[in-house]
Amino acid sequence: MGSPKAPYLLRKRRIFYVRKRIPKELIGFYGRAFFQRSLRTSDRVLAVRLSSKIIADLEREWLEKLWELRGQQSVTDEERVIFDRIIDEG
């Protein structure tokens, strides 16, 4: 069956972390270029599940902040893909 994909999963000293680059337009808001959080588990299956939820929440939050910054003007193709993915995941 293989291990599930988890592109934002990072393992340090047997503990999994989720790490994702913050969109350029939001770096000033967050004060850093990457979001990183410990998942406090060494279980990969649990880490994949937790990271998927965190990433979906982050992308939703970032999309809302980007729309606020732009005054809900135009949406880029990348934002449409993110939004569509969020909607599909429910």
LUMVO-413451 format. One record per residue: residue number from 1; x, y, z of N, C-alpha, C in turn. Coordinates in nm, 2 decimals, decimal comma. Atoms other than C-alpha are relative to their C-alpha. Last residue first. Layout:
REM residues N
+-----+--------+---------+--------+---------+----------+--------+--------+---------+--------+
! pos ! n.east ! n.north !   n.up ! ca.east ! ca.north !  ca.up ! c.east ! c.north !   c.up !
+-----+--------+---------+--------+---------+----------+--------+--------+---------+--------+
! NUM !      X !       Y !      Z !       X !        Y !      Z !      X !       Y !      Z !
...
+-----+--------+---------+--------+---------+----------+--------+--------+---------+--------+
***
This chain:
REM residues 90
+-----+--------+---------+--------+---------+----------+--------+--------+---------+--------+
! pos ! n.east ! n.north !   n.up ! ca.east ! ca.north !  ca.up ! c.east ! c.north !   c.up !
+-----+--------+---------+--------+---------+----------+--------+--------+---------+--------+
!  90 !   0,11 !   -0,02 !  -0,09 !   -1,51 !     2,00 !   0,28 !   0,04 !    0,05 !   0,13 !
!  89 !  -0,03 !    0,08 !  -0,12 !   -1,20 !     1,85 !   0,11 !  -0,12 !    0,02 !   0,10 !
!  88 !   0,01 !    0,14 !   0,02 !   -1,34 !     1,96 !  -0,23 !   0,02 !   -0,08 !   0,13 !
!  87 !   0,14 !    0,03 !   0,02 !   -1,40 !     2,32 !  -0,11 !  -0,02 !   -0,15 !  -0,02 !
!  86 !   0,07 !   -0,02 !  -0,13 !   -1,05 !     2,35 !   0,03 !  -0,15 !   -0,05 !  -0,01 !
!  85 !  -0,05 !    0,12 !  -0,08 !   -0,90 !     2,20 !  -0,30 !  -0,07 !    0,01 !   0,14 !
!  84 !   0,07 !    0,12 !   0,05 !   -1,11 !     2,45 !  -0,50 !   0,04 !   -0,12 !   0,08 !
!  83 !   0,14 !   -0,01 !  -0,04 !   -0,98 !     2,74 !  -0,29 !  -0,08 !   -0,13 !  -0,04 !
!  82 !   0,00 !    0,02 !  -0,14 !   -0,62 !     2,63 !  -0,33 !  -0,15 !    0,00 !   0,05 !
!  81 !  -0,03 !    0,14 !  -0,03 !   -0,66 !     2,59 !  -0,70 !  -0,01 !   -0,03 !   0,15 !
!  80 !   0,12 !    0,08 !   0,05 !   -0,84 !     2,93 !  -0,73 !   0,03 !   -0,15 !   0,03 !
!  79 !   0,10 !   -0,01 !  -0,10 !   -0,56 !     3,09 !  -0,52 !  -0,13 !   -0,08 !  -0,04 !
!  78 !  -0,04 !    0,08 !  -0,11 !   -0,30 !     2,95 !  -0,76 !  -0,10 !    0,01 !   0,11 !
!  77 !   0,02 !    0,14 !   0,03 !   -0,49 !     3,09 !  -1,06 !   0,04 !   -0,09 !   0,12 !
!  76 !  -0,10 !    0,07 !   0,09 !   -0,49 !     3,43 !  -0,90 !  -0,04 !   -0,14 !  -0,02 !
!  75 !  -0,05 !    0,12 !  -0,06 !   -0,80 !     3,60 !  -0,75 !   0,09 !   -0,07 !  -0,10 !
!  74 !  -0,01 !    0,12 !   0,09 !   -0,89 !     3,95 !  -0,83 !   0,07 !   -0,11 !   0,07 !
!  73 !  -0,01 !   -0,04 !   0,15 !   -1,02 !     4,23 !  -0,62 !   0,00 !   -0,12 !  -0,08 !
!  72 !   0,07 !    0,10 !   0,07 !   -1,13 !     4,11 !  -0,27 !  -0,01 !    0,03 !  -0,15 !
!  71 !   0,14 !   -0,05 !   0,00 !   -0,99 !     4,42 !  -0,11 !  -0,09 !   -0,09 !  -0,09 !
!  70 !   0,03 !   -0,05 !   0,13 !   -0,65 !     4,30 !  -0,20 !  -0,13 !    0,06 !  -0,02 !
!  69 !  -0,11 !   -0,09 !   0,04 !   -0,53 !     4,26 !   0,16 !  -0,03 !    0,06 !  -0,14 !
!  68 !   0,02 !   -0,12 !  -0,08 !   -0,87 !     4,11 !   0,26 !   0,11 !    0,10 !  -0,04 !
!  67 !   0,11 !   -0,07 !   0,05 !   -0,85 !     3,86 !  -0,02 !  -0,02 !    0,13 !   0,07 !
!  66 !  -0,04 !   -0,06 !   0,13 !   -0,50 !     3,76 !   0,08 !  -0,12 !    0,08 !  -0,06 !
!  65 !  -0,09 !   -0,11 !  -0,03 !   -0,61 !     3,72 !   0,44 !   0,04 !    0,07 !  -0,13 !
!  64 !   0,08 !   -0,10 !  -0,05 !   -0,90 !     3,49 !   0,34 !   0,08 !    0,13 !   0,02 !
!  63 !   0,08 !   -0,04 !   0,11 !   -0,67 !     3,28 !   0,12 !  -0,09 !    0,12 !   0,05 !
!  62 !  -0,08 !   -0,08 !   0,09 !   -0,42 !     3,26 !   0,40 !  -0,08 !    0,05 !  -0,11 !
!  61 !  -0,03 !   -0,13 !  -0,07 !   -0,68 !     3,14 !   0,65 !   0,08 !    0,09 !  -0,09 !
!  60 !   0,12 !   -0,07 !  -0,01 !   -0,81 !     2,87 !   0,41 !   0,02 !    0,14 !   0,06 !
!  59 !   0,03 !   -0,05 !   0,13 !   -0,46 !     2,76 !   0,33 !  -0,13 !    0,08 !   0,00 !
!  58 !  -0,09 !   -0,11 !   0,03 !   -0,38 !     2,74 !   0,70 !  -0,03 !    0,06 !  -0,14 !
!  57 !   0,04 !   -0,12 !  -0,08 !   -0,69 !     2,54 !   0,78 !   0,09 !    0,12 !  -0,03 !
!  56 !   0,13 !   -0,05 !   0,05 !   -0,62 !     2,29 !   0,50 !  -0,05 !    0,13 !   0,07 !
!  55 !  -0,02 !   -0,06 !   0,12 !   -0,26 !     2,26 !   0,61 !  -0,13 !    0,06 !  -0,07 !
!  54 !  -0,07 !   -0,13 !  -0,03 !   -0,35 !     2,20 !   0,97 !   0,02 !    0,07 !  -0,13 !
!  53 !   0,09 !   -0,10 !  -0,06 !   -0,60 !     1,93 !   0,87 !   0,06 !    0,13 !   0,02 !
!  52 !   0,10 !   -0,03 !   0,10 !   -0,36 !     1,75 !   0,64 !  -0,10 !    0,10 !   0,05 !
!  51 !  -0,06 !   -0,10 !   0,09 !   -0,08 !     1,78 !   0,90 !  -0,10 !    0,04 !  -0,11 !
!  50 !  -0,01 !   -0,13 !  -0,06 !   -0,29 !     1,60 !   1,16 !   0,05 !    0,11 !  -0,09 !
!  49 !   0,14 !   -0,05 !  -0,02 !   -0,38 !     1,31 !   0,93 !   0,00 !    0,14 !   0,07 !
!  48 !   0,06 !   -0,03 !   0,13 !   -0,02 !     1,27 !   0,81 !  -0,14 !    0,06 !   0,02 !
!  47 !  -0,06 !   -0,12 !   0,04 !    0,11 !     1,29 !   1,17 !  -0,05 !    0,05 !  -0,14 !
!  46 !   0,07 !   -0,11 !  -0,07 !   -0,13 !     1,02 !   1,28 !   0,05 !    0,14 !  -0,05 !
!  45 !   0,14 !    0,00 !   0,04 !   -0,01 !     0,79 !   1,01 !  -0,07 !    0,11 !   0,07 !
!  44 !   0,01 !   -0,06 !   0,13 !    0,36 !     0,88 !   1,08 !  -0,15 !    0,01 !  -0,05 !
!  43 !   0,09 !    0,08 !   0,08 !    0,34 !     0,81 !   1,45 !  -0,02 !    0,06 !  -0,13 !
!  42 !  -0,10 !    0,07 !   0,08 !    0,63 !     1,00 !   1,62 !  -0,07 !   -0,10 !  -0,09 !
!  41 !   0,02 !    0,15 !   0,02 !    0,38 !     1,25 !   1,76 !   0,12 !   -0,05 !  -0,08 !
!  40 !  -0,01 !    0,07 !  -0,13 !    0,39 !     1,60 !   1,90 !  -0,03 !   -0,15 !  -0,01 !
!  39 !   0,12 !    0,08 !  -0,01 !    0,27 !     1,76 !   1,57 !   0,00 !   -0,09 !   0,13 !
!  38 !  -0,02 !    0,14 !  -0,04 !    0,53 !     2,03 !   1,61 !  -0,14 !   -0,07 !   0,00 !
!  37 !   0,06 !    0,04 !  -0,13 !    0,45 !     2,34 !   1,42 !   0,03 !   -0,14 !   0,02 !
!  36 !  -0,04 !    0,13 !  -0,04 !    0,62 !     2,53 !   1,13 !  -0,06 !   -0,03 !   0,14 !
!  35 !   0,08 !    0,04 !  -0,11 !    0,50 !     2,82 !   0,92 !   0,05 !   -0,14 !   0,04 !
!  34 !   0,05 !    0,13 !  -0,01 !    0,77 !     2,96 !   0,70 !  -0,09 !   -0,02 !   0,12 !
!  33 !   0,03 !    0,05 !   0,13 !    0,87 !     3,30 !   0,57 !  -0,06 !   -0,14 !   0,00 !
!  32 !  -0,09 !    0,11 !   0,04 !    0,85 !     3,49 !   0,89 !  -0,04 !   -0,06 !  -0,13 !
!  31 !  -0,13 !   -0,03 !  -0,05 !    0,69 !     3,81 !   1,04 !   0,10 !   -0,11 !  -0,03 !
!  30 !  -0,05 !    0,11 !  -0,10 !    0,34 !     3,67 !   1,01 !   0,14 !    0,03 !   0,05 !
!  29 !   0,11 !    0,02 !  -0,10 !    0,18 !     3,99 !   0,85 !   0,05 !   -0,10 !   0,11 !
!  28 !   0,00 !   -0,12 !  -0,09 !    0,50 !     4,08 !   0,67 !  -0,10 !   -0,01 !   0,11 !
!  27 !  -0,12 !    0,01 !  -0,08 !    0,53 !     3,73 !   0,52 !   0,00 !    0,11 !   0,10 !
!  26 !   0,03 !    0,01 !  -0,14 !    0,17 !     3,75 !   0,40 !   0,12 !   -0,01 !   0,09 !
!  25 !   0,08 !   -0,12 !  -0,04 !    0,23 !     3,88 !   0,04 !  -0,04 !    0,00 !   0,15 !
!  24 !  -0,08 !   -0,12 !   0,00 !    0,50 !     3,62 !  -0,01 !  -0,07 !    0,12 !   0,06 !
!  23 !   0,01 !   -0,08 !   0,12 !    0,27 !     3,33 !   0,08 !   0,08 !    0,13 !   0,01 !
!  22 !   0,11 !   -0,10 !  -0,01 !    0,39 !     3,14 !   0,39 !   0,01 !    0,08 !  -0,13 !
!  21 !  -0,04 !   -0,14 !   0,03 !    0,61 !     2,84 !   0,31 !  -0,12 !    0,09 !   0,01 !
!  20 !   0,05 !   -0,05 !   0,13 !    0,49 !     2,52 !   0,48 !   0,04 !    0,15 !  -0,01 !
!  19 !  -0,07 !   -0,12 !   0,04 !    0,62 !     2,30 !   0,77 !  -0,05 !    0,04 !  -0,14 !
!  18 !   0,06 !   -0,05 !   0,13 !    0,43 !     2,04 !   0,96 !   0,07 !    0,13 !  -0,03 !
!  17 !   0,03 !   -0,15 !   0,00 !    0,65 !     1,87 !   1,23 !  -0,07 !    0,02 !  -0,14 !
!  16 !   0,05 !   -0,06 !   0,13 !    0,69 !     1,50 !   1,31 !  -0,04 !    0,15 !   0,02 !
!  15 !   0,12 !   -0,06 !  -0,01 !    0,90 !     1,38 !   1,61 !  -0,04 !    0,07 !  -0,13 !
!  14 !   0,11 !    0,10 !  -0,01 !    1,17 !     1,12 !   1,58 !  -0,14 !    0,06 !   0,02 !
!  13 !  -0,02 !    0,08 !  -0,13 !    1,45 !     1,37 !   1,64 !  -0,12 !   -0,08 !   0,03 !
!  12 !  -0,12 !   -0,04 !  -0,07 !    1,32 !     1,59 !   1,35 !   0,00 !   -0,07 !   0,14 !
!  11 !  -0,03 !    0,07 !  -0,12 !    1,07 !     1,47 !   1,10 !   0,14 !    0,04 !   0,05 !
!  10 !  -0,15 !    0,00 !  -0,03 !    0,92 !     1,70 !   0,84 !   0,02 !   -0,08 !   0,13 !
!   9 !  -0,03 !    0,07 !  -0,12 !    0,57 !     1,67 !   0,68 !   0,15 !    0,00 !   0,02 !
!   8 !  -0,04 !   -0,10 !  -0,10 !    0,47 !     1,93 !   0,43 !   0,04 !   -0,06 !   0,13 !
!   7 !  -0,10 !   -0,09 !   0,04 !    0,46 !     1,70 !   0,13 !   0,05 !    0,10 !   0,10 !
!   6 !   0,01 !   -0,11 !  -0,10 !    0,26 !     1,43 !   0,31 !   0,12 !    0,09 !  -0,03 !
!   5 !  -0,08 !   -0,12 !   0,03 !    0,19 !     1,15 !   0,06 !  -0,03 !    0,10 !   0,11 !
!   4 !   0,08 !   -0,11 !   0,06 !    0,06 !     0,83 !   0,22 !   0,09 !    0,12 !  -0,02 !
!   3 !   0,04 !   -0,10 !  -0,09 !    0,30 !     0,54 !   0,28 !  -0,07 !    0,12 !  -0,07 !
!   2 !  -0,09 !   -0,12 !   0,00 !    0,29 !     0,24 !   0,06 !  -0,04 !    0,10 !   0,10 !
!   1 !   0,08 !   -0,12 !   0,00 !    0,00 !     0,00 !   0,00 !   0,09 !    0,13 !   0,00 !
+-----+--------+---------+--------+---------+----------+--------+--------+---------+--------+
***
